[in-house]
Amino acid sequence: MKSINPDDFKVTEPIRLSEIPTNLYSKASDDDKEEKLEKVQEKLSVLQDVMYAHNRYGVLICLQGMDTSGKDSLIREVFKEFNPRGVVVHSFKTPNSTELEHDYLWRHYLALPEKGKFAVFNRTHYENVLVTRVHPEYILNENLPGIEKLEDITAEFWENRFEQIRNFEKHITQNGTIVLKFYFHLSKEEQRKRLLRRLENMEHHWKFSPGDLKEREHWDTYMQYYEEAINKTAVEKASWYIVPADDKEMARYIVAKIIWEEMQKLTDIQVPDLEEKVKANFAMYKEQLAKE
């Protein structure tokens, strides 16, 4: 199987989603992809331990994509070897009453990773320029000054949101949070098949919601807004990666490999040395414990 190069998936210039494949059509078997993923899982697990000891960076992994694009299963598989204390997953749903009493980024600030840890946002702050653009009536729930009716939600309003998101990410990256953003590029046909499997497999019935079909009716609109959001917020310090998502196993490996490769650029991450006077007394400490 061809080696994964993060640059092949990184957004460095304006993109058109319709021109990007949703499947790499790899000839590798599922067993081969799983084996390669396991090797990267182990490396990431060791890296997280070192990061925890280093205690300078947090890592924010942002996952966006249409329903059934494989975000949940990817989280389960990619981070399965992590120390449970080293990674926290946040799934952002419709804002609750407390969250609506604050600005839309407030709950995302609260969920940022501690130093030495990973945080995964399963759906992210980008929902505020995606779902709310498809359904602008949701904005009215935020009780914003000057926004009394749908007509008040202008193009300038959305431009301001993009600027706020860029500033949010600039702020957190300048303060030690590594931000990696992944868009799961799923085809409409593959989503149809996955929704059908949920209906046909009793074990997966709980995953199905009629709302999935209603949102599917807005597919083209979502693609338009995803494309715009990616193009307006793809910056070097908070990069977007477009991951072909029709093949779940391949998508998991791609994401894991990108995380690993990008983290290798941080050459200062290492286990800190003990003070010389502590190391000099190792023999005494051993003797003290041996006598107990």
ChimeraX commands (.cxc) that place a marker at each C-alpha (Angstrom):
marker #1 position 0.00,0.00,0.00 radius 0.5
marker #1 position 1.27,3.47,-0.90 radius 0.5
marker #1 position 2.71,5.43,2.02 radius 0.5
marker #1 position 0.45,8.14,3.43 radius 0.5
marker #1 position 1.79,11.66,2.95 radius 0.5
marker #1 position -0.13,14.29,4.98 radius 0.5
marker #1 position 0.55,16.89,2.30 radius 0.5
marker #1 position -1.63,14.90,-0.12 radius 0.5
marker #1 position -4.66,15.62,2.07 radius 0.5
marker #1 position -3.78,19.03,3.48 radius 0.5
marker #1 position -5.68,22.07,2.21 radius 0.5
marker #1 position -3.12,24.64,1.09 radius 0.5
marker #1 position -5.15,26.42,-1.61 radius 0.5
marker #1 position -8.84,26.89,-2.39 radius 0.5
marker #1 position -10.57,23.56,-3.02 radius 0.5
marker #1 position -13.71,22.30,-4.71 radius 0.5
marker #1 position -15.13,19.26,-2.98 radius 0.5
marker #1 position -16.74,18.01,-6.17 radius 0.5
marker #1 position -13.25,17.57,-7.64 radius 0.5
marker #1 position -11.83,15.58,-4.71 radius 0.5
marker #1 position -12.33,11.78,-4.62 radius 0.5
marker #1 position -14.18,10.19,-1.72 radius 0.5
marker #1 position -12.28,6.93,-2.05 radius 0.5
marker #1 position -8.60,6.22,-2.66 radius 0.5
marker #1 position -9.43,2.82,-4.18 radius 0.5
marker #1 position -6.49,1.21,-2.43 radius 0.5
marker #1 position -5.71,-2.38,-3.40 radius 0.5
marker #1 position -4.71,-3.10,0.18 radius 0.5
marker #1 position -6.83,-5.60,2.09 radius 0.5
marker #1 position -8.72,-4.64,5.24 radius 0.5
marker #1 position -6.25,-6.80,7.20 radius 0.5
marker #1 position -3.33,-4.86,5.73 radius 0.5
marker #1 position -4.93,-1.52,6.59 radius 0.5
marker #1 position -5.73,-2.72,10.10 radius 0.5
marker #1 position -2.15,-3.91,10.61 radius 0.5
marker #1 position -0.75,-0.55,9.53 radius 0.5
marker #1 position -3.22,1.25,11.77 radius 0.5
marker #1 position -2.17,-0.85,14.77 radius 0.5
marker #1 position 1.46,0.16,14.29 radius 0.5
marker #1 position 0.54,3.83,14.25 radius 0.5
marker #1 position -1.76,3.35,17.27 radius 0.5
marker #1 position 1.18,2.07,19.30 radius 0.5
marker #1 position 3.37,4.99,18.24 radius 0.5
marker #1 position 0.67,7.50,19.15 radius 0.5
marker #1 position 0.22,5.86,22.54 radius 0.5
marker #1 position 3.93,6.25,23.33 radius 0.5
marker #1 position 3.85,9.82,22.02 radius 0.5
marker #1 position 0.96,10.70,24.32 radius 0.5
marker #1 position 2.87,9.41,27.35 radius 0.5
marker #1 position 5.85,11.57,26.41 radius 0.5
marker #1 position 3.57,14.55,25.82 radius 0.5
marker #1 position 2.06,14.08,29.27 radius 0.5
marker #1 position 5.51,14.17,30.86 radius 0.5
marker #1 position 6.59,17.13,28.71 radius 0.5
marker #1 position 3.44,19.05,29.70 radius 0.5
marker #1 position 3.74,21.91,27.19 radius 0.5
marker #1 position 1.24,21.11,24.42 radius 0.5
marker #1 position -2.35,20.00,24.17 radius 0.5
marker #1 position -3.67,18.50,20.94 radius 0.5
marker #1 position -7.11,19.29,19.55 radius 0.5
marker #1 position -8.41,16.89,16.91 radius 0.5
marker #1 position -11.46,18.30,15.09 radius 0.5
marker #1 position -13.68,15.85,13.20 radius 0.5
marker #1 position -16.33,17.10,10.79 radius 0.5
marker #1 position -18.42,15.25,8.25 radius 0.5
marker #1 position -21.91,14.30,7.21 radius 0.5
marker #1 position -23.91,11.71,9.15 radius 0.5
marker #1 position -22.52,8.14,8.78 radius 0.5
marker #1 position -19.10,9.41,7.65 radius 0.5
marker #1 position -17.40,7.24,10.30 radius 0.5
marker #1 position -16.35,9.71,12.98 radius 0.5
marker #1 position -17.50,7.62,15.96 radius 0.5
marker #1 position -15.84,4.38,14.85 radius 0.5
marker #1 position -12.67,6.25,13.95 radius 0.5
marker #1 position -12.40,7.66,17.47 radius 0.5
marker #1 position -12.84,4.19,18.90 radius 0.5
marker #1 position -10.17,2.64,16.67 radius 0.5
marker #1 position -7.52,5.36,16.36 radius 0.5
marker #1 position -7.30,6.17,20.07 radius 0.5
marker #1 position -7.88,2.71,21.53 radius 0.5
marker #1 position -4.27,2.31,22.73 radius 0.5
marker #1 position -4.21,5.64,24.57 radius 0.5
marker #1 position -4.16,5.87,28.33 radius 0.5
marker #1 position -7.82,6.77,29.03 radius 0.5
marker #1 position -6.62,9.79,31.01 radius 0.5
marker #1 position -4.74,11.03,27.96 radius 0.5
marker #1 position -7.65,11.63,25.60 radius 0.5
marker #1 position -11.08,13.19,26.12 radius 0.5
marker #1 position -13.84,13.08,23.50 radius 0.5
marker #1 position -16.50,15.77,23.25 radius 0.5
marker #1 position -19.58,15.35,21.06 radius 0.5
marker #1 position -21.24,18.72,20.58 radius 0.5
marker #1 position -24.96,18.48,20.09 radius 0.5
marker #1 position -27.67,21.15,20.06 radius 0.5
marker #1 position -26.69,23.80,22.65 radius 0.5
marker #1 position -28.53,23.44,25.94 radius 0.5
marker #1 position -30.10,26.30,27.89 radius 0.5
marker #1 position -26.91,27.01,29.86 radius 0.5
marker #1 position -24.76,27.07,26.74 radius 0.5
marker #1 position -27.19,29.43,25.01 radius 0.5
marker #1 position -26.63,31.93,27.82 radius 0.5
marker #1 position -23.06,32.32,26.52 radius 0.5
marker #1 position -21.52,33.01,23.13 radius 0.5
marker #1 position -21.32,30.05,20.76 radius 0.5
marker #1 position -17.58,29.44,21.34 radius 0.5
marker #1 position -17.86,29.32,25.14 radius 0.5
marker #1 position -18.54,25.60,25.40 radius 0.5
marker #1 position -15.64,24.86,23.06 radius 0.5
marker #1 position -13.20,26.85,25.18 radius 0.5
marker #1 position -14.30,24.78,28.19 radius 0.5
marker #1 position -13.53,21.55,26.35 radius 0.5
marker #1 position -10.03,22.42,25.16 radius 0.5
marker #1 position -7.34,19.85,26.05 radius 0.5
marker #1 position -5.18,20.22,29.10 radius 0.5
marker #1 position -1.44,20.36,28.51 radius 0.5
marker #1 position -0.11,16.90,27.77 radius 0.5
marker #1 position -3.47,15.57,26.60 radius 0.5
marker #1 position -5.54,15.08,23.46 radius 0.5
marker #1 position -9.10,16.31,23.02 radius 0.5
marker #1 position -11.29,15.11,20.18 radius 0.5
marker #1 position -14.19,17.27,19.05 radius 0.5
marker #1 position -16.71,14.98,17.37 radius 0.5
marker #1 position -18.50,17.74,15.50 radius 0.5
marker #1 position -16.96,21.04,16.38 radius 0.5
marker #1 position -17.26,24.79,16.54 radius 0.5
marker #1 position -17.74,24.59,12.77 radius 0.5
marker #1 position -21.31,23.47,13.32 radius 0.5
marker #1 position -21.90,27.17,13.92 radius 0.5
marker #1 position -21.17,27.96,10.26 radius 0.5
marker #1 position -22.60,24.73,8.84 radius 0.5
marker #1 position -25.83,23.51,10.47 radius 0.5
marker #1 position -26.81,27.04,11.39 radius 0.5
marker #1 position -26.32,28.19,7.80 radius 0.5
marker #1 position -28.52,25.40,6.50 radius 0.5
marker #1 position -31.01,26.14,9.30 radius 0.5
marker #1 position -30.50,29.84,10.12 radius 0.5
marker #1 position -33.55,29.79,12.38 radius 0.5
marker #1 position -31.29,28.16,15.00 radius 0.5
marker #1 position -29.39,31.45,15.27 radius 0.5
marker #1 position -32.49,33.09,16.73 radius 0.5
marker #1 position -32.12,30.83,19.79 radius 0.5
marker #1 position -28.83,32.56,20.61 radius 0.5
marker #1 position -30.64,35.80,21.51 radius 0.5
marker #1 position -28.02,37.98,19.85 radius 0.5
marker #1 position -28.16,41.80,19.78 radius 0.5
marker #1 position -29.53,43.04,16.49 radius 0.5
marker #1 position -30.74,39.62,15.39 radius 0.5
marker #1 position -34.51,39.66,15.74 radius 0.5
marker #1 position -35.56,37.82,12.57 radius 0.5
marker #1 position -34.04,35.72,9.78 radius 0.5
marker #1 position -33.57,38.77,7.58 radius 0.5
marker #1 position -31.10,40.14,10.13 radius 0.5
marker #1 position -28.73,37.22,9.46 radius 0.5
marker #1 position -26.76,38.72,6.59 radius 0.5
marker #1 position -23.67,37.71,4.63 radius 0.5
marker #1 position -21.71,40.03,6.91 radius 0.5
marker #1 position -22.92,38.02,9.92 radius 0.5
marker #1 position -21.34,34.84,8.50 radius 0.5
marker #1 position -18.14,36.62,7.54 radius 0.5
marker #1 position -17.85,37.81,11.14 radius 0.5
marker #1 position -18.29,34.23,12.36 radius 0.5
marker #1 position -15.50,32.99,10.12 radius 0.5
marker #1 position -13.25,35.73,11.46 radius 0.5
marker #1 position -14.18,34.81,15.05 radius 0.5
marker #1 position -13.35,31.16,14.41 radius 0.5
marker #1 position -10.00,32.07,12.84 radius 0.5
marker #1 position -9.24,34.25,15.86 radius 0.5
marker #1 position -10.29,31.48,18.25 radius 0.5
marker #1 position -7.93,29.03,16.61 radius 0.5
marker #1 position -5.13,31.60,16.40 radius 0.5
marker #1 position -5.48,32.30,20.10 radius 0.5
marker #1 position -5.34,28.68,21.21 radius 0.5
marker #1 position -2.49,27.70,18.86 radius 0.5
marker #1 position -0.40,30.61,20.12 radius 0.5
marker #1 position -0.92,29.27,23.64 radius 0.5
marker #1 position 0.23,25.71,23.08 radius 0.5
marker #1 position -2.73,23.87,21.52 radius 0.5
marker #1 position -1.95,21.91,18.35 radius 0.5
marker #1 position -5.01,22.00,16.09 radius 0.5
marker #1 position -5.61,19.38,13.39 radius 0.5
marker #1 position -8.93,19.54,11.52 radius 0.5
marker #1 position -10.30,16.64,9.47 radius 0.5
marker #1 position -13.20,16.71,7.04 radius 0.5
marker #1 position -14.56,13.23,6.23 radius 0.5
marker #1 position -15.34,13.41,2.53 radius 0.5
marker #1 position -18.20,10.95,2.05 radius 0.5
marker #1 position -20.13,10.39,-1.17 radius 0.5
marker #1 position -23.90,10.72,-1.14 radius 0.5
marker #1 position -24.22,7.19,-2.51 radius 0.5
marker #1 position -22.08,5.73,0.27 radius 0.5
marker #1 position -24.19,7.54,2.86 radius 0.5
marker #1 position -27.31,6.01,1.31 radius 0.5
marker #1 position -25.81,2.53,1.69 radius 0.5
marker #1 position -24.80,3.13,5.30 radius 0.5
marker #1 position -28.24,4.46,6.23 radius 0.5
marker #1 position -29.80,1.39,4.63 radius 0.5
marker #1 position -27.51,-0.88,6.67 radius 0.5
marker #1 position -28.70,0.85,9.83 radius 0.5
marker #1 position -32.29,0.04,8.89 radius 0.5
marker #1 position -31.53,-3.54,7.87 radius 0.5
marker #1 position -29.29,-4.49,10.80 radius 0.5
marker #1 position -31.23,-4.73,14.06 radius 0.5
marker #1 position -28.08,-4.11,16.11 radius 0.5
marker #1 position -27.68,-0.72,14.41 radius 0.5
marker #1 position -31.31,0.40,14.59 radius 0.5
marker #1 position -30.47,2.67,17.52 radius 0.5
marker #1 position -28.16,4.71,15.26 radius 0.5
marker #1 position -30.92,5.59,12.82 radius 0.5
marker #1 position -32.92,8.80,13.05 radius 0.5
marker #1 position -35.51,10.10,10.60 radius 0.5
marker #1 position -33.68,13.40,10.96 radius 0.5
marker #1 position -30.80,11.84,9.01 radius 0.5
marker #1 position -33.04,11.64,5.95 radius 0.5
marker #1 position -34.22,15.22,6.38 radius 0.5
marker #1 position -30.64,16.48,6.54 radius 0.5
marker #1 position -29.78,14.36,3.51 radius 0.5
marker #1 position -32.25,16.46,1.50 radius 0.5
marker #1 position -29.88,19.40,2.06 radius 0.5
marker #1 position -26.80,17.54,0.80 radius 0.5
marker #1 position -25.82,20.01,-1.91 radius 0.5
marker #1 position -26.26,22.96,0.43 radius 0.5
marker #1 position -24.07,21.30,3.04 radius 0.5
marker #1 position -21.38,20.63,0.45 radius 0.5
marker #1 position -21.44,24.31,-0.53 radius 0.5
marker #1 position -21.07,25.47,3.07 radius 0.5
marker #1 position -18.44,22.87,3.96 radius 0.5
marker #1 position -16.39,23.98,0.98 radius 0.5
marker #1 position -16.67,27.62,1.98 radius 0.5
marker #1 position -15.88,26.94,5.65 radius 0.5
marker #1 position -12.78,24.93,4.76 radius 0.5
marker #1 position -11.53,27.52,2.29 radius 0.5
marker #1 position -12.03,30.41,4.71 radius 0.5
marker #1 position -10.36,28.74,7.71 radius 0.5
marker #1 position -7.52,26.66,6.26 radius 0.5
marker #1 position -4.39,28.17,7.78 radius 0.5
marker #1 position -0.97,26.69,8.49 radius 0.5
marker #1 position -1.34,26.61,12.28 radius 0.5
marker #1 position -4.84,25.09,12.15 radius 0.5
marker #1 position -4.75,22.99,9.02 radius 0.5
marker #1 position -7.64,21.23,7.33 radius 0.5
marker #1 position -7.19,17.72,5.94 radius 0.5
marker #1 position -9.75,16.25,3.55 radius 0.5
marker #1 position -9.99,12.51,4.18 radius 0.5
marker #1 position -11.68,10.22,1.63 radius 0.5
marker #1 position -14.31,8.53,3.81 radius 0.5
marker #1 position -16.05,5.93,1.63 radius 0.5
marker #1 position -13.54,3.35,2.93 radius 0.5
marker #1 position -13.70,3.46,6.74 radius 0.5
marker #1 position -10.58,1.37,7.33 radius 0.5
marker #1 position -8.49,3.52,5.03 radius 0.5
marker #1 position -9.88,6.74,6.54 radius 0.5
marker #1 position -8.85,5.60,10.03 radius 0.5
marker #1 position -5.33,4.84,8.90 radius 0.5
marker #1 position -5.03,8.15,7.04 radius 0.5
marker #1 position -6.10,10.17,10.08 radius 0.5
marker #1 position -3.82,8.26,12.47 radius 0.5
marker #1 position -0.85,8.60,10.12 radius 0.5
marker #1 position -1.44,12.32,9.62 radius 0.5
marker #1 position -1.60,12.90,13.39 radius 0.5
marker #1 position 1.61,10.96,13.88 radius 0.5
marker #1 position 3.49,12.66,11.04 radius 0.5
marker #1 position 2.40,16.16,12.05 radius 0.5
marker #1 position 3.35,15.59,15.69 radius 0.5
marker #1 position 6.84,14.53,14.59 radius 0.5
marker #1 position 7.44,18.13,13.53 radius 0.5
marker #1 position 7.42,19.14,17.22 radius 0.5
marker #1 position 10.98,18.11,17.92 radius 0.5
marker #1 position 11.02,19.63,21.41 radius 0.5
marker #1 position 8.56,17.06,22.82 radius 0.5
marker #1 position 10.58,14.77,25.06 radius 0.5
marker #1 position 10.59,13.37,28.56 radius 0.5
marker #1 position 12.14,16.03,30.84 radius 0.5
marker #1 position 15.41,15.21,32.58 radius 0.5
marker #1 position 15.51,14.81,36.32 radius 0.5
marker #1 position 17.58,17.26,38.28 radius 0.5
marker #1 position 21.23,16.19,38.51 radius 0.5
marker #1 position 21.15,16.06,42.29 radius 0.5
marker #1 position 18.19,13.66,42.15 radius 0.5
marker #1 position 19.94,11.36,39.66 radius 0.5
marker #1 position 23.11,11.50,41.71 radius 0.5
marker #1 position 21.24,10.05,44.70 radius 0.5
marker #1 position 19.62,7.09,42.86 radius 0.5
marker #1 position 21.80,4.60,44.72 radius 0.5
marker #1 position 20.73,6.06,48.06 radius 0.5
marker #1 position 17.05,5.93,47.09 radius 0.5
marker #1 position 17.37,2.29,46.03 radius 0.5
marker #1 position 19.09,1.40,49.27 radius 0.5
marker #1 position 16.40,3.17,51.25 radius 0.5
marker #1 position 13.62,1.23,49.52 radius 0.5
marker #1 position 15.53,-2.09,49.79 radius 0.5
marker #1 position 15.72,-1.70,53.58 radius 0.5
marker #1 position 11.95,-1.30,54.03 radius 0.5
marker link #1:1,2 radius 0.2
marker link #1:2,3 radius 0.2
marker link #1:3,4 radius 0.2
marker link #1:4,5 radius 0.2
marker link #1:5,6 radius 0.2
marker link #1:6,7 radius 0.2
marker link #1:7,8 radius 0.2
marker link #1:8,9 radius 0.2
marker link #1:9,10 radius 0.2
marker link #1:10,11 radius 0.2
marker link #1:11,12 radius 0.2
marker link #1:12,13 radius 0.2
marker link #1:13,14 radius 0.2
marker link #1:14,15 radius 0.2
marker link #1:15,16 radius 0.2
marker link #1:16,17 radius 0.2
marker link #1:17,18 radius 0.2
marker link #1:18,19 radius 0.2
marker link #1:19,20 radius 0.2
marker link #1:20,21 radius 0.2
marker link #1:21,22 radius 0.2
marker link #1:22,23 radius 0.2
marker link #1:23,24 radius 0.2
marker link #1:24,25 radius 0.2
marker link #1:25,26 radius 0.2
marker link #1:26,27 radius 0.2
marker link #1:27,28 radius 0.2
marker link #1:28,29 radius 0.2
marker link #1:29,30 radius 0.2
marker link #1:30,31 radius 0.2
marker link #1:31,32 radius 0.2
marker link #1:32,33 radius 0.2
marker link #1:33,34 radius 0.2
marker link #1:34,35 radius 0.2
marker link #1:35,36 radius 0.2
marker link #1:36,37 radius 0.2
marker link #1:37,38 radius 0.2
marker link #1:38,39 radius 0.2
marker link #1:39,40 radius 0.2
marker link #1:40,41 radius 0.2
marker link #1:41,42 radius 0.2
marker link #1:42,43 radius 0.2
marker link #1:43,44 radius 0.2
marker link #1:44,45 radius 0.2
marker link #1:45,46 radius 0.2
marker link #1:46,47 radius 0.2
marker link #1:47,48 radius 0.2
marker link #1:48,49 radius 0.2
marker link #1:49,50 radius 0.2
marker link #1:50,51 radius 0.2
marker link #1:51,52 radius 0.2
marker link #1:52,53 radius 0.2
marker link #1:53,54 radius 0.2
marker link #1:54,55 radius 0.2
marker link #1:55,56 radius 0.2
marker link #1:56,57 radius 0.2
marker link #1:57,58 radius 0.2
marker link #1:58,59 radius 0.2
marker link #1:59,60 radius 0.2
marker link #1:60,61 radius 0.2
marker link #1:61,62 radius 0.2
marker link #1:62,63 radius 0.2
marker link #1:63,64 radius 0.2
marker link #1:64,65 radius 0.2
marker link #1:65,66 radius 0.2
marker link #1:66,67 radius 0.2
marker link #1:67,68 radius 0.2
marker link #1:68,69 radius 0.2
marker link #1:69,70 radius 0.2
marker link #1:70,71 radius 0.2
marker link #1:71,72 radius 0.2
marker link #1:72,73 radius 0.2
marker link #1:73,74 radius 0.2
marker link #1:74,75 radius 0.2
marker link #1:75,76 radius 0.2
marker link #1:76,77 radius 0.2
marker link #1:77,78 radius 0.2
marker link #1:78,79 radius 0.2
marker link #1:79,80 radius 0.2
marker link #1:80,81 radius 0.2
marker link #1:81,82 radius 0.2
marker link #1:82,83 radius 0.2
marker link #1:83,84 radius 0.2
marker link #1:84,85 radius 0.2
marker link #1:85,86 radius 0.2
marker link #1:86,87 radius 0.2
marker link #1:87,88 radius 0.2
marker link #1:88,89 radius 0.2
marker link #1:89,90 radius 0.2
marker link #1:90,91 radius 0.2
marker link #1:91,92 radius 0.2
marker link #1:92,93 radius 0.2
marker link #1:93,94 radius 0.2
marker link #1:94,95 radius 0.2
marker link #1:95,96 radius 0.2
marker link #1:96,97 radius 0.2
marker link #1:97,98 radius 0.2
marker link #1:98,99 radius 0.2
marker link #1:99,100 radius 0.2
marker link #1:100,101 radius 0.2
marker link #1:101,102 radius 0.2
marker link #1:102,103 radius 0.2
marker link #1:103,104 radius 0.2
marker link #1:104,105 radius 0.2
marker link #1:105,106 radius 0.2
marker link #1:106,107 radius 0.2
marker link #1:107,108 radius 0.2
marker link #1:108,109 radius 0.2
marker link #1:109,110 radius 0.2
marker link #1:110,111 radius 0.2
marker link #1:111,112 radius 0.2
marker link #1:112,113 radius 0.2
marker link #1:113,114 radius 0.2
marker link #1:114,115 radius 0.2
marker link #1:115,116 radius 0.2
marker link #1:116,117 radius 0.2
marker link #1:117,118 radius 0.2
marker link #1:118,119 radius 0.2
marker link #1:119,120 radius 0.2
marker link #1:120,121 radius 0.2
marker link #1:121,122 radius 0.2
marker link #1:122,123 radius 0.2
marker link #1:123,124 radius 0.2
marker link #1:124,125 radius 0.2
marker link #1:125,126 radius 0.2
marker link #1:126,127 radius 0.2
marker link #1:127,128 radius 0.2
marker link #1:128,129 radius 0.2
marker link #1:129,130 radius 0.2
marker link #1:130,131 radius 0.2
marker link #1:131,132 radius 0.2
marker link #1:132,133 radius 0.2
marker link #1:133,134 radius 0.2
marker link #1:134,135 radius 0.2
marker link #1:135,136 radius 0.2
marker link #1:136,137 radius 0.2
marker link #1:137,138 radius 0.2
marker link #1:138,139 radius 0.2
marker link #1:139,140 radius 0.2
marker link #1:140,141 radius 0.2
marker link #1:141,142 radius 0.2
marker link #1:142,143 radius 0.2
marker link #1:143,144 radius 0.2
marker link #1:144,145 radius 0.2
marker link #1:145,146 radius 0.2
marker link #1:146,147 radius 0.2
marker link #1:147,148 radius 0.2
marker link #1:148,149 radius 0.2
marker link #1:149,150 radius 0.2
marker link #1:150,151 radius 0.2
marker link #1:151,152 radius 0.2
marker link #1:152,153 radius 0.2
marker link #1:153,154 radius 0.2
marker link #1:154,155 radius 0.2
marker link #1:155,156 radius 0.2
marker link #1:156,157 radius 0.2
marker link #1:157,158 radius 0.2
marker link #1:158,159 radius 0.2
marker link #1:159,160 radius 0.2
marker link #1:160,161 radius 0.2
marker link #1:161,162 radius 0.2
marker link #1:162,163 radius 0.2
marker link #1:163,164 radius 0.2
marker link #1:164,165 radius 0.2
marker link #1:165,166 radius 0.2
marker link #1:166,167 radius 0.2
marker link #1:167,168 radius 0.2
marker link #1:168,169 radius 0.2
marker link #1:169,170 radius 0.2
marker link #1:170,171 radius 0.2
marker link #1:171,172 radius 0.2
marker link #1:172,173 radius 0.2
marker link #1:173,174 radius 0.2
marker link #1:174,175 radius 0.2
marker link #1:175,176 radius 0.2
marker link #1:176,177 radius 0.2
marker link #1:177,178 radius 0.2
marker link #1:178,179 radius 0.2
marker link #1:179,180 radius 0.2
marker link #1:180,181 radius 0.2
marker link #1:181,182 radius 0.2
marker link #1:182,183 radius 0.2
marker link #1:183,184 radius 0.2
marker link #1:184,185 radius 0.2
marker link #1:185,186 radius 0.2
marker link #1:186,187 radius 0.2
marker link #1:187,188 radius 0.2
marker link #1:188,189 radius 0.2
marker link #1:189,190 radius 0.2
marker link #1:190,191 radius 0.2
marker link #1:191,192 radius 0.2
marker link #1:192,193 radius 0.2
marker link #1:193,194 radius 0.2
marker link #1:194,195 radius 0.2
marker link #1:195,196 radius 0.2
marker link #1:196,197 radius 0.2
marker link #1:197,198 radius 0.2
marker link #1:198,199 radius 0.2
marker link #1:199,200 radius 0.2
marker link #1:200,201 radius 0.2
marker link #1:201,202 radius 0.2
marker link #1:202,203 radius 0.2
marker link #1:203,204 radius 0.2
marker link #1:204,205 radius 0.2
marker link #1:205,206 radius 0.2
marker link #1:206,207 radius 0.2
marker link #1:207,208 radius 0.2
marker link #1:208,209 radius 0.2
marker link #1:209,210 radius 0.2
marker link #1:210,211 radius 0.2
marker link #1:211,212 radius 0.2
marker link #1:212,213 radius 0.2
marker link #1:213,214 radius 0.2
marker link #1:214,215 radius 0.2
marker link #1:215,216 radius 0.2
marker link #1:216,217 radius 0.2
marker link #1:217,218 radius 0.2
marker link #1:218,219 radius 0.2
marker link #1:219,220 radius 0.2
marker link #1:220,221 radius 0.2
marker link #1:221,222 radius 0.2
marker link #1:222,223 radius 0.2
marker link #1:223,224 radius 0.2
marker link #1:224,225 radius 0.2
marker link #1:225,226 radius 0.2
marker link #1:226,227 radius 0.2
marker link #1:227,228 radius 0.2
marker link #1:228,229 radius 0.2
marker link #1:229,230 radius 0.2
marker link #1:230,231 radius 0.2
marker link #1:231,232 radius 0.2
marker link #1:232,233 radius 0.2
marker link #1:233,234 radius 0.2
marker link #1:234,235 radius 0.2
marker link #1:235,236 radius 0.2
marker link #1:236,237 radius 0.2
marker link #1:237,238 radius 0.2
marker link #1:238,239 radius 0.2
marker link #1:239,240 radius 0.2
marker link #1:240,241 radius 0.2
marker link #1:241,242 radius 0.2
marker link #1:242,243 radius 0.2
marker link #1:243,244 radius 0.2
marker link #1:244,245 radius 0.2
marker link #1:245,246 radius 0.2
marker link #1:246,247 radius 0.2
marker link #1:247,248 radius 0.2
marker link #1:248,249 radius 0.2
marker link #1:249,250 radius 0.2
marker link #1:250,251 radius 0.2
marker link #1:251,252 radius 0.2
marker link #1:252,253 radius 0.2
marker link #1:253,254 radius 0.2
marker link #1:254,255 radius 0.2
marker link #1:255,256 radius 0.2
marker link #1:256,257 radius 0.2
marker link #1:257,258 radius 0.2
marker link #1:258,259 radius 0.2
marker link #1:259,260 radius 0.2
marker link #1:260,261 radius 0.2
marker link #1:261,262 radius 0.2
marker link #1:262,263 radius 0.2
marker link #1:263,264 radius 0.2
marker link #1:264,265 radius 0.2
marker link #1:265,266 radius 0.2
marker link #1:266,267 radius 0.2
marker link #1:267,268 radius 0.2
marker link #1:268,269 radius 0.2
marker link #1:269,270 radius 0.2
marker link #1:270,271 radius 0.2
marker link #1:271,272 radius 0.2
marker link #1:272,273 radius 0.2
marker link #1:273,274 radius 0.2
marker link #1:274,275 radius 0.2
marker link #1:275,276 radius 0.2
marker link #1:276,277 radius 0.2
marker link #1:277,278 radius 0.2
marker link #1:278,279 radius 0.2
marker link #1:279,280 radius 0.2
marker link #1:280,281 radius 0.2
marker link #1:281,282 radius 0.2
marker link #1:282,283 radius 0.2
marker link #1:283,284 radius 0.2
marker link #1:284,285 radius 0.2
marker link #1:285,286 radius 0.2
marker link #1:286,287 radius 0.2
marker link #1:287,288 radius 0.2
marker link #1:288,289 radius 0.2
marker link #1:289,290 radius 0.2
marker link #1:290,291 radius 0.2
marker link #1:291,292 radius 0.2
view
